[in-house]
Amino acid sequence: MTGQGNERPNELIEHAPVTLRRFRADDLDALFQAVTESLDHLRPWMPWAADYSRASAEEYLAGSVKGWD
């Protein structure tokens, strides 16, 4: 990634000890579980957490995948 124009970052960024990658549609279960387990901490700060559901996670992932494409 050069940080200029409309270039996308790499799909996978590795910088030990952290590896980042873009969301994929098959991340639904992991995303839903991670957010659900953190809802008590998220609700005071994130308005979307009040009505979070599996459908919310599906919608977010679909938007992420479409936005990347």
C-alpha positions as CSV (number, residue, x, y, z in Angstrom):
1,M,0.0,0.0,0.0
2,T,1.4,3.4,-0.9
3,G,-1.3,5.5,0.6
4,Q,-2.0,7.5,-2.5
5,G,-5.2,7.9,-4.5
6,N,-7.8,5.2,-4.3
7,E,-5.5,2.2,-3.9
8,R,-6.6,-0.6,-1.6
9,P,-4.5,-2.0,1.1
10,N,-3.2,-5.5,0.7
11,E,-5.8,-8.2,1.6
12,L,-3.3,-9.5,4.2
13,I,-1.0,-7.4,6.2
14,E,1.6,-9.2,8.4
15,H,3.6,-7.4,11.0
16,A,4.6,-9.7,13.8
17,P,2.9,-10.4,16.1
18,V,-0.2,-9.1,14.4
19,T,-1.8,-10.2,11.1
20,L,-4.7,-8.2,9.6
21,R,-6.9,-9.3,6.8
22,R,-10.0,-8.0,5.2
23,F,-13.4,-9.4,6.2
24,R,-14.8,-12.2,4.1
25,A,-18.4,-13.6,4.0
26,D,-17.3,-16.7,5.8
27,D,-16.3,-14.7,8.8
28,L,-19.9,-14.4,9.9
29,D,-19.8,-16.9,12.8
30,A,-16.5,-15.5,14.3
31,L,-17.7,-11.8,13.9
32,F,-21.1,-12.5,15.5
33,Q,-19.5,-14.4,18.4
34,A,-16.8,-11.8,19.1
35,V,-19.3,-8.9,19.1
36,T,-22.0,-10.8,21.1
37,E,-19.4,-11.7,23.8
38,S,-18.5,-8.0,24.0
39,L,-21.9,-6.4,23.9
40,D,-21.9,-5.3,27.5
41,H,-18.7,-3.3,26.9
42,L,-19.8,-2.0,23.5
43,R,-23.3,-0.8,24.3
44,P,-22.3,2.4,26.2
45,W,-20.1,3.5,23.3
46,M,-21.5,2.1,20.1
47,P,-25.1,3.0,19.3
48,W,-25.4,0.0,16.8
49,A,-24.7,-2.4,19.6
50,A,-28.1,-1.8,21.2
51,D,-30.0,-3.7,18.5
52,Y,-27.1,-6.0,17.4
53,S,-28.2,-9.3,15.8
54,R,-27.0,-12.0,13.5
55,A,-28.7,-10.1,10.7
56,S,-26.7,-7.0,11.7
57,A,-23.5,-9.0,11.3
58,E,-24.6,-10.4,7.9
59,E,-25.4,-6.8,6.7
60,Y,-22.1,-5.5,7.9
61,L,-20.1,-8.3,6.2
62,A,-22.1,-7.9,3.0
63,G,-21.3,-4.2,3.0
64,S,-17.6,-4.8,3.7
65,V,-17.3,-7.4,0.9
66,K,-19.1,-5.2,-1.5
67,G,-17.1,-2.1,-0.5
68,W,-13.8,-4.0,-1.0
69,D,-15.0,-5.3,-4.5
